[in-house]
Amino acid sequence: MFHIIWSIIVGFIVGVIARWIVPGAEHYGFIMTTVVGIVGSIIGGFIGTLFNKPAPGQKFHTAGFLMSIVGAVILLFLLRFIVH
């Protein structure tokens, strides 16, 4: 249960940072910002594992937070092209 709450908190923080990096006037609320952050974390984790696989049993990947932001930025650019 705590894992889900932690994912929501980190997803929101990552979504806010990604929206700060990507310029634009998209009016996303709390839920959309959190979803962008969580999905961006999944995308960033996938990209991170392509370059460096974490050790077996490791719960935290060293570049996870930065790659989460990169994944969220990529997702915001994709959303901009899909919506507009």
ZANUNU-363037 format. One record per residue: residue number from 1; residue in one letter; chain; x, y, z of N, C-alpha, C in turn. Coordinates in Angstrom, 2 decimals. Last residue first. Layout:
<nodes>
<NUM,"a","A",<X,Y,Z>,<X,Y,Z>,<X,Y,Z>>
...
</nodes>
This chain:
<nodes>
<84,"h","A",<-2.33,18.48,-30.28>,<-2.40,19.63,-31.19>,<-2.26,19.16,-32.57>>
<83,"v","A",<-2.16,15.90,-29.20>,<-3.31,16.75,-28.90>,<-3.43,17.89,-29.90>>
<82,"i","A",<0.29,14.89,-30.17>,<-0.96,14.14,-30.36>,<-2.16,15.05,-30.21>>
<81,"f","A",<2.21,16.76,-29.40>,<2.03,16.46,-30.84>,<0.74,15.71,-31.10>>
<80,"r","A",<1.90,16.69,-26.62>,<1.72,17.95,-27.34>,<1.47,17.69,-28.82>>
<79,"l","A",<2.54,14.05,-26.03>,<1.17,14.53,-25.79>,<0.89,15.83,-26.55>>
<78,"l","A",<5.29,14.13,-26.64>,<4.38,13.27,-27.40>,<2.93,13.71,-27.24>>
<77,"f","A",<6.18,15.92,-24.66>,<6.33,16.27,-26.08>,<5.42,15.42,-26.95>>
<76,"l","A",<5.51,14.38,-22.40>,<4.86,15.68,-22.62>,<5.00,16.14,-24.06>>
<75,"l","A",<7.23,12.17,-22.76>,<5.77,11.98,-22.80>,<5.05,13.31,-23.02>>
<74,"i","A",<9.70,13.42,-22.41>,<9.39,12.77,-23.69>,<7.88,12.60,-23.84>>
<73,"v","A",<9.37,14.14,-19.73>,<9.56,15.19,-20.74>,<9.23,14.63,-22.13>>
<72,"a","A",<9.24,11.61,-18.56>,<8.08,12.50,-18.47>,<8.17,13.63,-19.49>>
<71,"g","A",<11.84,10.66,-19.11>,<10.68,9.96,-19.65>,<9.43,10.83,-19.63>>
<70,"v","A",<13.32,12.51,-17.58>,<13.52,12.43,-19.03>,<12.31,11.75,-19.69>>
<69,"i","A",<12.38,11.82,-15.04>,<12.15,13.16,-15.56>,<12.30,13.18,-17.07>>
<68,"s","A",<13.36,9.22,-14.91>,<11.92,9.46,-14.79>,<11.56,10.83,-15.34>>
<67,"m","A",<16.08,9.64,-14.99>,<15.46,9.01,-16.16>,<13.93,9.15,-16.10>>
<66,"l","A",<16.35,10.72,-12.41>,<16.67,11.53,-13.60>,<16.04,10.95,-14.86>>
<65,"f","A",<15.55,8.51,-10.85>,<14.84,9.78,-10.76>,<15.09,10.64,-11.98>>
<64,"g","A",<17.39,6.39,-11.64>,<15.94,6.29,-11.77>,<15.22,7.62,-11.78>>
<63,"a","A",<20.04,5.78,-11.56>,<19.63,6.93,-12.38>,<18.11,7.00,-12.53>>
<62,"t","A",<20.05,3.50,-9.86>,<20.80,4.71,-9.52>,<20.36,5.94,-10.31>>
<61,"h","A",<17.08,1.91,-8.86>,<18.08,2.08,-9.91>,<18.75,3.44,-9.70>>
<60,"f","A",<16.16,0.00,-6.17>,<16.28,1.38,-6.64>,<17.40,1.45,-7.66>>
<59,"k","A",<16.25,-2.66,-5.56>,<14.94,-2.03,-5.66>,<15.01,-0.64,-6.25>>
<58,"q","A",<17.96,-5.49,-6.60>,<18.08,-4.06,-6.34>,<16.73,-3.40,-6.56>>
<57,"g","A",<17.80,-8.10,-7.40>,<17.34,-7.78,-6.07>,<17.43,-6.31,-5.71>>
<56,"p","A",<20.55,-7.86,-9.60>,<19.41,-8.67,-9.12>,<19.06,-8.32,-7.67>>
<55,"a","A",<21.25,-4.49,-10.66>,<21.69,-5.76,-10.07>,<20.46,-6.54,-9.59>>
<54,"p","A",<19.84,-3.10,-13.68>,<20.13,-3.08,-12.25>,<20.54,-4.47,-11.75>>
<53,"k","A",<21.43,-2.53,-16.80>,<20.48,-3.33,-16.04>,<20.84,-3.28,-14.56>>
<52,"n","A",<21.68,0.11,-18.86>,<22.33,-0.49,-17.71>,<21.29,-1.24,-16.89>>
<51,"f","A",<20.19,0.64,-21.21>,<21.60,0.97,-21.13>,<22.33,0.24,-20.01>>
<50,"l","A",<17.62,-0.27,-20.75>,<18.24,-0.58,-22.04>,<19.75,-0.36,-22.00>>
<49,"t","A",<16.94,0.80,-18.33>,<17.32,-0.62,-18.36>,<17.89,-1.04,-19.70>>
<48,"g","A",<16.30,3.42,-19.12>,<17.44,3.17,-18.25>,<17.89,1.71,-18.26>>
<47,"i","A",<13.94,3.02,-20.56>,<15.13,3.54,-21.25>,<16.38,3.25,-20.43>>
<46,"f","A",<12.31,2.13,-18.44>,<12.55,1.27,-19.60>,<13.80,1.71,-20.35>>
<45,"g","A",<12.33,4.39,-16.81>,<12.87,3.12,-16.31>,<13.18,2.15,-17.43>>
<44,"g","A",<11.02,6.20,-18.50>,<12.41,6.44,-18.11>,<13.07,5.18,-17.57>>
<43,"i","A",<8.47,4.99,-18.58>,<9.24,5.18,-19.81>,<10.72,5.36,-19.49>>
<42,"i","A",<7.84,5.18,-15.83>,<7.87,3.87,-16.50>,<8.69,3.95,-17.78>>
<41,"s","A",<7.91,7.93,-15.49>,<8.82,7.08,-14.72>,<8.93,5.69,-15.34>>
<40,"g","A",<5.82,8.68,-17.16>,<7.18,9.09,-17.49>,<8.22,8.29,-16.73>>
<39,"v","A",<3.73,7.67,-15.65>,<4.01,7.06,-16.96>,<5.41,7.44,-17.43>>
<38,"i","A",<4.02,9.45,-13.45>,<4.10,8.00,-13.26>,<4.42,7.30,-14.58>>
<37,"g","A",<3.78,12.02,-14.67>,<4.96,11.65,-13.90>,<5.12,10.15,-13.74>>
<36,"v","A",<1.23,11.85,-15.82>,<2.40,12.10,-16.67>,<3.67,11.70,-15.95>>
<35,"v","A",<-0.25,11.52,-13.46>,<-0.23,10.44,-14.46>,<0.96,10.62,-15.40>>
<34,"t","A",<0.20,14.03,-12.27>,<0.65,12.80,-11.59>,<0.74,11.64,-12.57>>
<33,"t","A",<-1.04,15.67,-14.14>,<0.38,15.87,-13.84>,<0.95,14.62,-13.18>>
<32,"m","A",<-3.66,14.71,-13.93>,<-2.93,14.55,-15.20>,<-1.43,14.74,-14.99>>
<31,"i","A",<-4.24,15.46,-11.25>,<-4.30,14.05,-11.67>,<-3.50,13.84,-12.95>>
<30,"f","A",<-3.95,18.26,-11.20>,<-3.17,17.41,-10.32>,<-3.10,15.97,-10.83>>
<29,"g","A",<-4.27,19.32,-14.67>,<-4.54,19.39,-13.24>,<-3.62,18.45,-12.46>>
<28,"y","A",<-2.95,21.20,-17.30>,<-3.14,19.89,-16.69>,<-3.38,20.09,-15.20>>
<27,"h","A",<-2.96,23.10,-19.67>,<-3.62,23.24,-18.38>,<-3.96,21.85,-17.84>>
<26,"e","A",<-0.14,24.19,-21.38>,<-1.10,23.11,-21.18>,<-1.67,23.23,-19.77>>
<25,"a","A",<1.58,26.13,-22.42>,<0.47,26.54,-21.57>,<-0.57,25.43,-21.45>>
<24,"g","A",<5.19,25.75,-22.36>,<3.86,25.63,-22.94>,<2.79,25.98,-21.94>>
<23,"p","A",<8.29,23.99,-22.04>,<7.50,25.22,-22.09>,<6.14,24.97,-22.74>>
<22,"v","A",<9.44,21.64,-19.85>,<8.81,21.77,-21.18>,<7.95,23.04,-21.19>>
<21,"i","A",<10.14,22.04,-17.15>,<11.18,21.98,-18.19>,<10.58,22.25,-19.57>>
<20,"w","A",<7.75,21.94,-15.79>,<8.56,23.15,-15.64>,<9.62,23.21,-16.75>>
<19,"r","A",<6.91,19.39,-16.35>,<6.12,20.51,-16.88>,<6.87,21.82,-16.75>>
<18,"a","A",<8.89,18.01,-14.92>,<8.82,17.88,-16.38>,<8.01,19.01,-17.00>>
<17,"i","A",<8.21,18.74,-12.30>,<9.52,19.11,-12.84>,<9.50,19.05,-14.37>>
<16,"v","A",<5.64,17.58,-12.15>,<5.80,19.03,-11.98>,<7.14,19.48,-12.56>>
<15,"g","A",<6.26,14.85,-12.51>,<5.39,15.55,-13.46>,<5.52,17.06,-13.37>>
<14,"v","A",<7.82,14.37,-10.23>,<8.42,14.22,-11.55>,<7.59,14.95,-12.60>>
<13,"i","A",<5.82,14.78,-8.28>,<7.03,15.61,-8.28>,<7.70,15.56,-9.66>>
<12,"f","A",<3.97,12.77,-8.99>,<3.57,14.17,-9.02>,<4.79,15.09,-9.08>>
<11,"g","A",<5.55,10.47,-8.61>,<5.00,10.78,-9.93>,<4.58,12.23,-10.05>>
<10,"v","A",<5.97,10.59,-5.86>,<7.12,10.77,-6.76>,<6.64,11.10,-8.16>>
<9,"i","A",<3.27,10.15,-5.06>,<4.02,11.33,-4.63>,<5.18,11.61,-5.57>>
<8,"i","A",<2.67,7.69,-6.27>,<1.86,8.86,-6.58>,<2.63,10.14,-6.22>>
<7,"s","A",<4.56,6.02,-5.08>,<4.57,6.19,-6.53>,<3.78,7.43,-6.94>>
<6,"w","A",<3.71,6.13,-2.40>,<5.02,6.66,-2.76>,<5.11,6.91,-4.26>>
<5,"i","A",<1.26,4.78,-2.67>,<1.28,6.18,-2.23>,<2.60,6.84,-2.60>>
<4,"i","A",<2.25,2.27,-3.43>,<1.34,3.01,-4.32>,<1.33,4.49,-3.95>>
<3,"h","A",<3.74,1.54,-1.20>,<4.40,1.65,-2.50>,<3.54,2.46,-3.47>>
<2,"f","A",<1.91,1.25,0.80>,<2.78,2.42,0.87>,<3.49,2.63,-0.46>>
<1,"m","A",<0.81,-1.19,0.00>,<0.00,0.00,0.00>,<0.86,1.26,0.00>>
</nodes>
